[in-house]
Amino acid sequence: MKVAVLTGGGDCPGLNAVIRSAVRKGIQEYGFDFVGLRDGWLGALQGHVVPLEIADVRGILPRGGTILGSSRTNPFKHEDGVRRIRDTLAAHQVDALVVIGGEDTLGAATELSRQGINLVGVPKTIDNDVSGTDYTFGFDTAVGIATEAIDRLHTTAESHMRTLVVEVMGRHSGWIALHAGVAGGANVILIPEQPFDIDQVCEQVKNRFKINYAPIVVAAEGATPKEGQMILKDRSLDEYGHVHLSGIGEWLTQEISQRTGMDARTTVLGHVQRGGTPSAFDRWLATRFGLHAVDAVRDGDFGTMVALRGTRIIRIALDDTRGKTKVVDPSLYDEFQVFFG
Ligand code: F6P
């Protein structure tokens, strides 16, 4: 059996841990051969195939990013995409694919699987928004980075008695904002699932000043004001139709300082949240996903995705996750109301 591995979409810490564990178990226990497809679906379209032996995966467990490269290429937006992928797989005698990606990459995988390509999916993303799995790897690392940033911002905010607004990633879901905001003791947390009232945010900021504390506002990049539209940095779309977000932090800072008359500053954490070494939990989860993905390949259980359910790794049909985003439930958000304002 020859297996090709690809990593698609935005990178995240833990991708290399999946590649390593899949390759190690596949070669050592099942006698599989492996190759890598460079840069997600782009490599599959262009026939960019690289060797993937045990020696290639040595030492990569703690390394962020992906040794295979990544892109947001959507094979269905390229002429003859499916045929070109079939040609690449045939030319290299590849029997099955392990596709490591978020909702877009796995969405394309779902369609390719329907069209007869043997593949198993592995969910990744710092956003933690892939449905069907309790957690994706990358998320824990990102939350750790954002929490540390918030801790640091508290002391400088207090020294200057000003509001610090922290913009974190999270296009459609506020998991990073909520977890890091709660862990970091923010007093306003804004998530895409709950459009916010800017007047209320300013009240909460003022309340904080009244008790002599400097407010920390954590906003997911996809958070939107009730009355307005999403704040967009530019209007360019990627191949999956997503706009390039960013700007809510700056907008909030301006509104808060104008409406409260108090100084405010913005910190946009951006790709810092995605870079660097994975946390221990993400290495653990990614390693388990890789091991279970290769088991699914051995079983010929194609069209499935490995997922975390409680403490167990299960397999679910890719079809069941299609087009669904795992968002923050309002009741979970409401648990923390006592800390807001
Ligand atoms: O999908 C993960 C993610 O990090 C989102 O939170 C964010 O909106 C997006 O990727 C940023 O993507 P890019 O790397 O293309 O700027």
Boltz pocket constraint, residues with backbone or C-beta under 6 A from the ligand:
constraints:
  - pocket:
      binder: B
      contacts: [[A, 10], [A, 11], [A, 102], [A, 125], [A, 126], [A, 127], [A, 169], [A, 170], [A, 171], [A, 221], [A, 245], [A, 274]]
      max_distance: 6.0
